[in-house]
């Protein structure tokens, strides 16, 4: 799928969170939401990214903007990740990677000479109207929270 750009309608989804509750993107209509994709729960980069977002939320720096993380991990693994780091925001299970494909972040990857399909760490700021206000493909773990804060400033 082609890459999404600012102004595009955010692809709708409805996924299970770490508590087994179904969370549709449409439940955030009328407010901004950062939808970010990460490769695997409880790995160094994904932990740094999630904890940085947790910290800016805790400091009240994102106002009424919601944060939702998505990875191919099962809800049980997402729950363990949330509990271990006290994240406190929805972590959604995209086990069949259909949502990642819709957002253009399910891509060919290479590591240690092995090729495979996986998540390209990316983030999307969805406006109150359901359109993309910001798009960050190939974002670094450290830049996710910073990009969000800059976009909200």
WONORRA-V463457 format. One record per pair of residues at least 24 apart in sequence whose ideal C-beta (glycine too) atoms are under 10 Angstrom apart, sorted by the first residue. I is the first residue (numbers start at 1). GAP is how many residues later the second one is. D is the distance in Angstrom with one decimal. If there is no record, write none. Layout:
BEGIN
I | GAP | D
I | GAP | D
END
This chain:
BEGIN
1 | 99 | 9.9
1 | 100 | 6.1
1 | 101 | 6.8
1 | 102 | 8.1
1 | 103 | 5.0
1 | 104 | 9.5
1 | 105 | 8.5
2 | 102 | 6.6
3 | 100 | 9.0
3 | 101 | 4.8
3 | 102 | 9.2
3 | 119 | 9.4
3 | 132 | 7.6
3 | 134 | 6.4
4 | 98 | 8.7
4 | 99 | 6.2
4 | 100 | 5.8
4 | 101 | 9.3
4 | 118 | 9.3
4 | 120 | 7.0
4 | 128 | 6.0
4 | 131 | 5.7
4 | 133 | 8.6
5 | 99 | 10.0
5 | 127 | 7.1
5 | 130 | 6.1
6 | 118 | 9.7
6 | 119 | 9.1
6 | 121 | 9.8
6 | 125 | 8.2
6 | 126 | 5.5
6 | 127 | 6.6
6 | 128 | 6.5
6 | 129 | 5.8
7 | 120 | 9.6
7 | 124 | 5.9
7 | 125 | 6.5
7 | 126 | 8.6
7 | 128 | 9.5
8 | 116 | 9.4
8 | 122 | 10.0
8 | 123 | 6.7
8 | 124 | 5.1
8 | 127 | 8.1
9 | 117 | 9.2
9 | 120 | 8.9
9 | 121 | 5.9
9 | 122 | 5.8
9 | 123 | 7.7
10 | 25 | 7.1
10 | 92 | 9.3
10 | 93 | 8.3
10 | 114 | 6.5
10 | 115 | 9.4
10 | 116 | 4.4
10 | 117 | 8.4
10 | 119 | 9.6
10 | 120 | 5.6
10 | 121 | 6.8
10 | 122 | 5.6
10 | 123 | 9.6
10 | 125 | 9.9
11 | 24 | 9.4
11 | 87 | 9.6
11 | 88 | 7.1
11 | 90 | 9.2
11 | 91 | 3.9
11 | 92 | 6.0
11 | 93 | 9.3
11 | 113 | 9.4
11 | 115 | 9.9
11 | 119 | 9.9
11 | 121 | 9.6
12 | 87 | 9.2
12 | 90 | 8.5
12 | 118 | 8.3
13 | 55 | 9.4
13 | 57 | 7.9
13 | 79 | 7.7
13 | 81 | 7.7
13 | 85 | 8.0
13 | 86 | 4.4
13 | 87 | 9.8
13 | 89 | 7.2
13 | 90 | 8.7
14 | 78 | 9.2
14 | 85 | 9.1
15 | 53 | 9.0
15 | 55 | 6.9
15 | 60 | 9.1
15 | 63 | 10.0
15 | 75 | 8.8
15 | 76 | 9.7
15 | 77 | 4.0
15 | 78 | 5.9
15 | 79 | 5.8
15 | 80 | 8.8
15 | 81 | 9.9
15 | 83 | 9.1
15 | 84 | 6.4
16 | 58 | 8.8
16 | 59 | 5.0
16 | 62 | 8.6
16 | 74 | 9.7
16 | 75 | 9.9
16 | 76 | 6.9
16 | 77 | 5.1
16 | 78 | 9.4
16 | 79 | 8.8
17 | 51 | 8.5
17 | 52 | 9.6
17 | 53 | 10.0
17 | 58 | 6.8
17 | 61 | 7.1
17 | 62 | 8.7
17 | 65 | 8.9
17 | 72 | 9.3
17 | 73 | 4.5
17 | 74 | 6.3
17 | 75 | 5.5
17 | 76 | 7.5
18 | 51 | 9.4
18 | 55 | 9.2
18 | 56 | 9.6
18 | 57 | 5.6
18 | 58 | 8.2
18 | 59 | 8.5
18 | 60 | 3.9
18 | 61 | 4.0
18 | 62 | 8.3
18 | 63 | 7.4
18 | 64 | 4.8
18 | 65 | 8.3
18 | 69 | 8.6
18 | 71 | 9.6
18 | 72 | 7.2
18 | 73 | 4.8
18 | 74 | 8.2
18 | 75 | 7.9
19 | 56 | 7.5
19 | 59 | 8.9
19 | 60 | 6.8
19 | 63 | 8.7
19 | 71 | 8.6
19 | 72 | 9.5
20 | 55 | 5.6
20 | 56 | 9.0
20 | 58 | 9.9
20 | 59 | 8.5
20 | 73 | 9.3
21 | 54 | 9.1
21 | 69 | 8.3
21 | 71 | 9.9
22 | 70 | 9.5
23 | 45 | 7.1
23 | 47 | 9.9
23 | 67 | 5.3
23 | 68 | 9.7
23 | 69 | 6.0
23 | 70 | 9.9
25 | 43 | 8.1
25 | 67 | 9.7
25 | 74 | 9.0
25 | 101 | 7.2
25 | 105 | 7.7
26 | 104 | 7.8
27 | 39 | 9.1
27 | 41 | 9.9
27 | 63 | 9.7
28 | 37 | 9.5
28 | 38 | 5.5
28 | 40 | 7.8
28 | 62 | 9.9
28 | 98 | 7.1
28 | 100 | 8.5
28 | 102 | 8.6
29 | 97 | 9.5
29 | 99 | 7.3
29 | 100 | 8.2
29 | 101 | 6.2
30 | 34 | 9.8
30 | 98 | 5.3
30 | 99 | 8.6
30 | 100 | 9.4
31 | 32 | 9.4
31 | 33 | 5.5
31 | 34 | 7.1
31 | 35 | 6.3
31 | 95 | 9.2
31 | 96 | 9.0
31 | 97 | 5.5
32 | 30 | 8.5
32 | 31 | 8.3
32 | 32 | 7.2
32 | 33 | 4.3
32 | 34 | 7.2
32 | 35 | 9.9
32 | 93 | 6.4
32 | 94 | 6.6
32 | 95 | 5.9
32 | 96 | 6.0
32 | 97 | 9.8
32 | 101 | 7.2
32 | 102 | 9.9
32 | 116 | 9.6
32 | 119 | 9.0
32 | 120 | 7.8
33 | 31 | 9.8
33 | 32 | 6.7
33 | 33 | 4.2
33 | 34 | 7.2
33 | 35 | 6.0
33 | 57 | 9.6
33 | 91 | 8.8
33 | 92 | 7.8
33 | 93 | 4.9
33 | 94 | 8.8
33 | 95 | 9.0
33 | 97 | 9.6
34 | 28 | 7.7
34 | 31 | 6.2
34 | 32 | 7.2
34 | 33 | 4.8
34 | 34 | 7.0
34 | 35 | 9.0
34 | 55 | 9.3
34 | 89 | 6.1
34 | 90 | 7.3
34 | 91 | 5.5
34 | 92 | 7.6
34 | 99 | 9.9
34 | 100 | 8.8
34 | 102 | 9.7
34 | 110 | 8.1
34 | 111 | 9.2
34 | 113 | 9.0
34 | 114 | 5.4
34 | 117 | 8.7
34 | 118 | 9.3
35 | 31 | 9.1
35 | 32 | 8.4
35 | 33 | 5.2
35 | 34 | 8.3
35 | 35 | 6.6
35 | 55 | 10.0
35 | 57 | 8.9
35 | 64 | 8.9
35 | 68 | 7.6
35 | 87 | 9.1
35 | 88 | 7.1
35 | 89 | 4.8
35 | 90 | 8.1
35 | 91 | 6.0
35 | 97 | 9.3
36 | 31 | 7.4
36 | 32 | 7.4
36 | 33 | 5.6
36 | 34 | 7.1
36 | 35 | 9.5
36 | 69 | 9.7
36 | 85 | 7.8
36 | 86 | 7.0
36 | 87 | 4.0
36 | 88 | 7.3
36 | 89 | 9.5
36 | 100 | 8.5
36 | 103 | 7.8
36 | 108 | 5.9
36 | 109 | 9.7
36 | 111 | 9.7
36 | 112 | 8.7
37 | 31 | 9.9
37 | 32 | 7.7
37 | 33 | 5.1
37 | 34 | 6.8
37 | 35 | 9.4
37 | 55 | 9.7
37 | 57 | 8.0
37 | 60 | 9.7
37 | 62 | 8.3
37 | 63 | 5.9
37 | 66 | 6.7
37 | 67 | 9.9
37 | 68 | 4.8
37 | 69 | 8.8
37 | 82 | 5.2
37 | 83 | 7.4
37 | 84 | 6.5
37 | 85 | 5.1
37 | 86 | 7.3
37 | 87 | 8.4
37 | 100 | 9.6
37 | 102 | 9.2
38 | 31 | 6.0
38 | 32 | 7.5
38 | 33 | 5.0
38 | 34 | 9.6
38 | 35 | 9.0
38 | 43 | 9.7
38 | 53 | 9.0
38 | 67 | 9.8
38 | 81 | 6.6
38 | 83 | 5.8
38 | 84 | 9.0
38 | 85 | 9.3
38 | 101 | 9.8
38 | 103 | 8.1
38 | 106 | 8.8
39 | 32 | 6.5
39 | 33 | 7.9
39 | 34 | 9.2
39 | 61 | 9.9
39 | 66 | 9.7
39 | 70 | 8.5
39 | 79 | 5.8
39 | 80 | 4.4
39 | 81 | 8.4
39 | 82 | 6.4
40 | 31 | 6.2
40 | 32 | 7.6
40 | 33 | 6.4
40 | 37 | 8.5
40 | 41 | 9.3
40 | 78 | 8.6
40 | 79 | 8.0
41 | 28 | 8.5
41 | 30 | 5.9
41 | 31 | 9.4
41 | 32 | 4.6
41 | 33 | 9.3
41 | 36 | 5.2
41 | 37 | 5.8
41 | 38 | 9.3
41 | 39 | 7.4
41 | 40 | 3.8
41 | 41 | 8.6
41 | 43 | 9.1
41 | 44 | 9.6
41 | 46 | 9.9
41 | 50 | 7.0
41 | 52 | 9.7
42 | 31 | 8.6
42 | 35 | 7.5
42 | 36 | 9.5
42 | 38 | 7.0
42 | 39 | 4.8
42 | 40 | 9.9
42 | 42 | 6.6
42 | 43 | 8.2
43 | 28 | 9.8
43 | 38 | 9.5
43 | 98 | 9.7
44 | 97 | 8.2
45 | 76 | 7.3
45 | 95 | 8.1
45 | 96 | 4.3
45 | 97 | 8.9
46 | 25 | 7.3
46 | 27 | 9.4
46 | 35 | 8.0
46 | 73 | 9.5
46 | 75 | 8.1
46 | 95 | 7.0
47 | 34 | 7.9
47 | 37 | 8.6
47 | 38 | 6.5
47 | 40 | 9.6
47 | 94 | 8.3
48 | 92 | 9.2
48 | 93 | 4.4
48 | 94 | 6.5
48 | 96 | 9.2
48 | 97 | 9.7
49 | 72 | 7.3
49 | 74 | 8.9
49 | 90 | 8.4
49 | 91 | 8.3
49 | 92 | 3.8
49 | 93 | 7.6
49 | 94 | 8.8
49 | 95 | 5.1
49 | 96 | 7.7
50 | 31 | 7.3
50 | 32 | 8.6
50 | 35 | 6.4
50 | 37 | 5.4
50 | 39 | 8.5
50 | 41 | 7.9
50 | 91 | 8.6
50 | 94 | 8.9
50 | 95 | 9.6
51 | 34 | 5.7
51 | 35 | 8.9
51 | 36 | 7.5
51 | 90 | 9.3
51 | 94 | 9.1
52 | 89 | 7.3
52 | 90 | 6.8
52 | 91 | 9.1
52 | 92 | 6.6
52 | 93 | 4.0
52 | 94 | 8.0
52 | 96 | 9.4
52 | 97 | 10.0
53 | 34 | 7.8
53 | 35 | 9.8
53 | 36 | 7.2
53 | 70 | 9.3
53 | 88 | 9.9
53 | 91 | 6.4
53 | 92 | 5.2
53 | 95 | 7.4
54 | 28 | 9.6
54 | 31 | 6.9
54 | 32 | 6.9
54 | 33 | 5.0
54 | 34 | 6.3
54 | 35 | 7.2
54 | 91 | 9.0
55 | 90 | 7.3
56 | 88 | 9.6
56 | 89 | 4.9
56 | 90 | 8.8
56 | 92 | 7.0
56 | 93 | 6.2
56 | 96 | 9.5
57 | 30 | 8.9
57 | 31 | 7.2
57 | 32 | 6.7
57 | 88 | 9.0
57 | 91 | 9.8
58 | 28 | 9.2
58 | 30 | 8.0
59 | 90 | 9.9
61 | 84 | 8.5
61 | 87 | 8.6
61 | 88 | 5.9
61 | 91 | 7.8
61 | 92 | 9.7
62 | 83 | 8.8
62 | 86 | 6.5
62 | 87 | 7.4
62 | 89 | 9.9
62 | 90 | 6.3
63 | 89 | 6.7
64 | 64 | 9.5
64 | 88 | 10.0
65 | 60 | 7.9
65 | 61 | 9.6
65 | 63 | 9.8
65 | 83 | 7.4
65 | 84 | 10.0
65 | 86 | 9.1
65 | 87 | 6.3
66 | 24 | 8.1
66 | 60 | 9.1
67 | 24 | 9.9
67 | 56 | 9.5
67 | 77 | 9.5
67 | 78 | 9.3
67 | 81 | 7.9
68 | 24 | 6.2
68 | 56 | 9.8
68 | 58 | 9.2
69 | 54 | 9.5
69 | 75 | 9.7
70 | 24 | 5.1
70 | 27 | 9.6
70 | 29 | 6.1
70 | 30 | 7.1
70 | 33 | 8.4
70 | 35 | 8.8
70 | 49 | 8.4
70 | 52 | 9.8
71 | 24 | 9.3
71 | 26 | 9.5
71 | 29 | 8.5
71 | 48 | 6.5
71 | 50 | 9.8
72 | 24 | 8.1
72 | 25 | 5.5
72 | 27 | 9.7
72 | 28 | 7.2
72 | 34 | 8.8
72 | 45 | 9.9
72 | 46 | 8.0
72 | 47 | 6.7
94 | 25 | 8.6
103 | 29 | 9.7
103 | 32 | 9.2
103 | 34 | 9.3
104 | 31 | 9.3
104 | 33 | 7.4
105 | 32 | 7.2
105 | 33 | 9.2
107 | 30 | 9.3
107 | 31 | 9.5
123 | 24 | 6.7
123 | 25 | 7.3
123 | 28 | 9.7
125 | 26 | 5.4
125 | 27 | 8.2
END
